[in-house]
Amino acid sequence: MKVLISCGGTGGHINPGLAIADIIRAKYPDAEFLFAGTPKGMEAKLVPQAGYKIETIKVAGFQRRISIENIGRNAKALAYLATSGKRAKEIITNFKPDIAIGTGGYAAGPVIRKAARMGIPTAIHEQNAYPGVTNKLLSKEVDHVMLTVKEALDFMDSSKFEYTVTGLPVRSGINHISKAEARRRLGFNNDFTILSFGGSLGAGCINDTMTEAVKWHFSKKLKINHIHGYGGMGKDTFPQAMKAAGIPLKSERLRITEYINDMDVCLAAADLVICRSGASTLAELEAAGKASILIPSPIVAGNHQYHNAMVLGRAGAAKVIEQKDASPEKLIGEIEKLYNSPEKVTEMSEAAALLHMNDTNERILAVVEKLTKK
């Protein structure tokens, strides 16, 4: 079997593409894979690192806000659009895939569209509760649409396609370690444990609120363990704020670092997670069964993080606070409520676990096998 996967732009599109490739390879070890993405996107680095081949295609999105800079960007995007069909056909003709799968991002548009029009069985995977523009357009052309959550159908015309709610694959290792073992590895006792982060780059809002939250529980000597990843955005400010407050970056209750490289351990140790609401992060919260306070990023396409977060919020698995309302006082108030209500934390954790699909791999393979029969 030869599988073409197209994705790009952000880890939110690339990682599901890589996960789908891994799922297929585990079942069909002789399968051949080729990825198609942009030459300057994250995929150009992440895909080869994962051991897969990639061909590149120049594609860019159009900017809606009018400015001199954006006029130039749109001219470049238009030029790329004029050649993208030819390049997509070249990639497909040379590789001769049996099936093609898109997981979002600009590159997926021309590649999956061309594959569908050339008669190759095609599918897409939409990670978010609010679908991206590329996948909305492709849904009308592909053979099958895979969805992380059914709520995405509220923004798509499901009469135009066949779909399967597959969930989103999560990285290996999540939920494979007990809370007690994770805390032992971190050097924590069994008290209430918070995990907070804003992604590899960090998030200013989360760093600002967690600066005050750490000061609050540290000064009051509350029985709280806290892991915080401040990311690249906080490397010049967060450690300095802790130093000014006389708070160590590492102690028997604190672990404050730029990056969290052992997320499986930290997630297993946590009672409460405070973070953004990207699709992959939420899938991991569900897999691990963790209560959360979610602060959706307001600067993403279609405000999709808010829609993602509300799936957990409506299920009782998370408290959703929009960034405009996320003051340190409000966050500390919510943390204090949960700190004093372990039964509520347990209830939220159980609600998160109920959202997890433990047969995601099998559902994705079922779609793949359906495509191959075409």
Disulfide bonds with the S-S distance in Angstrom:
none
